[in-house]
Amino acid sequence: MPLPTHRVILRVTNLCFSYPDRKIFANITVSFMPGITLIRGGDGRGKSTLLRLMAGAVPAESGQLYIHGTNLQANPASYKAQLFWADAHSDAFDTLSVPDYFDLQRRSHAGFDDRVLTDVVSGLGLRDHLHKQLFMLSTGSRRKVFLAAAFAAGAAVSLLDEPFAALDAASIAFVLAWLKDADDNSRTWVIADYVAPSDLHLAQIIELGD
């Protein structure tokens, strides 16, 4: 049964993408409702690539992407203003201090909530790292910074690539609790991972295979 149009936040239609040696996606069409969607798949199945395509970080060969009806190709600035995405493998922000990175996200997202940021920075144990530049952080701490920004941004769509990787057990539990609270009717969270997160209600699962 088709999803009610008014409940669709992110819509992908006829998306195609290839690497030089192989086709990754051919005419993918999917709608993302409010709540949490899991993109599940094994190594090399395109989980991270699909997030990058939806973020507009890499161009698709063909297809259209919309957030609340705003088309990425026609209005990229308005599309990206409704979206949070951080590539944990990128060094683009390495020279920024943690507060400067948060300030960049604050300027980029109209719904940025500093009260949420304070709570998440505390809950993830980031206070002792606030004076550092991102390149000085461990992999786990960098991911915590990106997660804190994601929760505070208030974006209509948040794309999280393996959000629990390199986190300690207490931080994983904290992130899971926040995601449970974030399961509302106004935002879409898209998680790419190998397995379904524990105890989370999922609006849908997109299987890319093992």
C-alpha positions in Angstrom: 0.0 0.0 0.0 1.5 3.4 -0.9 2.5 5.6 2.0 0.3 8.7 2.6 2.0 11.5 0.9 1.7 13.9 3.8 3.7 11.5 6.0 6.7 11.1 3.6 9.6 13.3 4.7 12.4 12.0 2.3 11.6 10.6 -1.1 14.0 8.9 -3.5 12.8 8.1 -7.0 14.6 6.1 -9.8 18.1 6.6 -8.2 21.0 5.1 -10.2 24.6 5.0 -9.3 27.7 3.1 -10.5 31.3 2.8 -9.7 33.7 2.3 -12.7 33.7 -1.4 -12.2 30.1 -2.2 -11.2 26.6 -1.0 -10.8 25.5 -0.2 -7.2 22.0 1.0 -7.5 19.5 0.8 -10.4 16.2 2.7 -10.3 15.8 2.7 -6.5 12.6 4.3 -5.4 11.8 4.5 -1.7 9.9 6.8 0.7 11.1 7.6 4.2 8.4 8.1 6.9 8.9 9.8 10.3 10.8 7.6 12.7 13.8 5.4 12.2 14.7 3.5 9.0 17.5 1.0 8.9 19.5 0.5 5.8 21.0 -3.0 6.4 23.7 -4.7 4.4 27.1 -6.4 4.4 30.4 -4.9 3.3 30.4 -3.4 -0.1 26.6 -3.5 -0.5 26.3 0.3 -0.8 25.0 1.4 2.7 27.3 4.3 3.0 27.1 5.2 -0.7 23.3 5.4 -0.4 23.6 7.8 2.5 26.1 10.0 0.6 23.7 10.1 -2.4 20.8 11.1 -0.2 23.0 13.7 1.5 24.0 15.2 -1.9 27.7 14.5 -1.1 28.1 12.5 -4.3 26.0 13.0 -7.4 23.7 10.3 -8.7 23.8 9.2 -12.3 20.1 9.8 -12.5 17.0 10.0 -10.2 15.5 12.6 -7.9 15.6 13.3 -4.2 13.1 15.4 -2.2 12.8 16.5 1.4 9.4 17.8 2.2 9.0 18.4 -1.6 12.3 20.3 -2.0 14.3 18.8 -4.8 18.0 18.4 -4.3 18.9 19.0 -7.9 16.7 22.1 -8.3 17.4 23.7 -4.8 20.4 22.1 -3.2 20.8 24.7 -0.5 17.2 24.4 0.8 17.4 20.6 0.5 20.6 20.4 2.6 19.4 22.9 5.2 16.8 20.2 6.1 19.3 17.5 6.5 22.1 16.5 8.8 25.0 14.4 7.5 28.5 13.9 8.7 31.0 11.6 7.0 33.0 10.0 9.8 35.7 9.2 7.4 36.2 12.7 6.0 38.9 15.1 7.2 37.0 18.1 6.0 36.5 19.5 9.5 39.7 18.3 11.1 41.1 21.7 11.8 38.0 23.0 13.5 37.8 22.9 17.3 34.8 21.0 18.7 32.9 24.3 19.6 33.6 25.7 16.1 32.2 22.5 14.5 29.1 22.9 16.7 28.8 26.5 15.7 29.0 25.6 12.0 26.1 23.2 12.5 24.2 25.8 14.5 24.5 28.2 11.6 23.5 25.5 9.1 20.3 24.3 10.9 17.6 26.7 11.9 16.2 24.2 14.5 19.6 23.7 16.3 18.9 23.3 20.0 21.6 24.2 22.4 19.9 22.6 25.4 19.9 19.3 23.6 23.6 19.8 22.7 24.5 20.4 26.3 22.7 17.3 27.4 24.3 15.1 24.7 27.8 16.5 25.3 27.4 15.6 28.9 25.9 12.2 28.3 28.6 11.2 25.8 31.4 12.4 28.0 32.6 15.1 25.6 33.2 18.0 28.0 36.9 17.2 28.5 37.4 17.4 24.7 35.7 20.7 24.0 39.0 22.6 23.7 40.4 20.2 21.1 40.4 20.2 17.3 38.7 17.3 15.6 42.0 15.8 14.3 43.1 15.4 18.0 40.2 13.2 18.9 40.0 9.4 18.9 37.7 7.7 16.4 35.1 7.2 19.0 35.2 10.8 20.3 34.9 12.1 16.7 31.9 10.0 16.2 30.4 11.3 19.5 30.9 14.9 18.3 29.0 14.1 15.1 26.2 12.3 17.0 25.9 15.3 19.4 25.5 17.6 16.4 23.0 15.3 14.8 20.7 15.2 17.9 21.0 19.0 18.4 20.5 20.0 14.8 16.8 19.4 14.7 17.0 18.5 11.0 14.0 16.9 9.2 16.3 14.1 8.0 19.4 12.8 9.9 21.7 10.3 8.2 23.8 8.2 10.6 26.4 5.8 9.2 27.2 3.0 11.7 26.4 5.3 14.6 27.5 2.8 17.2 31.0 2.0 15.7 33.9 2.7 18.0 31.6 3.7 21.0 32.0 2.4 24.5 29.0 0.5 26.0 27.8 3.4 28.1 27.7 5.7 25.0 25.9 3.1 22.9 23.2 2.9 25.6 23.0 6.7 25.7 22.6 6.9 21.9 20.0 4.2 21.8 18.0 6.0 24.5 18.1 9.2 22.5 17.0 7.5 19.3 14.1 6.0 21.2 13.1 9.5 22.3 13.6 10.8 18.8 11.1 8.4 17.3 8.4 11.0 16.7 6.2 12.2 13.9 8.3 15.1 12.7 11.8 13.7 11.9 13.3 10.9 9.9 16.4 9.1 11.1 18.2 6.9 8.6 20.7 4.5 10.1 23.1 2.4 7.9 24.5 -0.6 9.7 25.1 -4.3 9.5 22.5 -5.3 12.0 19.3 -3.8 13.5 20.0 -1.7 16.6 18.8 -3.3 19.8 15.3 -2.4 21.1 14.6 0.3 18.6 11.2 0.6 16.9 11.9 0.8 13.1 9.6 2.4 10.7 11.1 0.3 7.9 14.1 -1.8 6.9 15.8 -1.5 3.5 17.7 -4.6 2.8 20.7 -4.4 0.6 21.9 -8.0 1.1 24.9 -9.6 2.6 
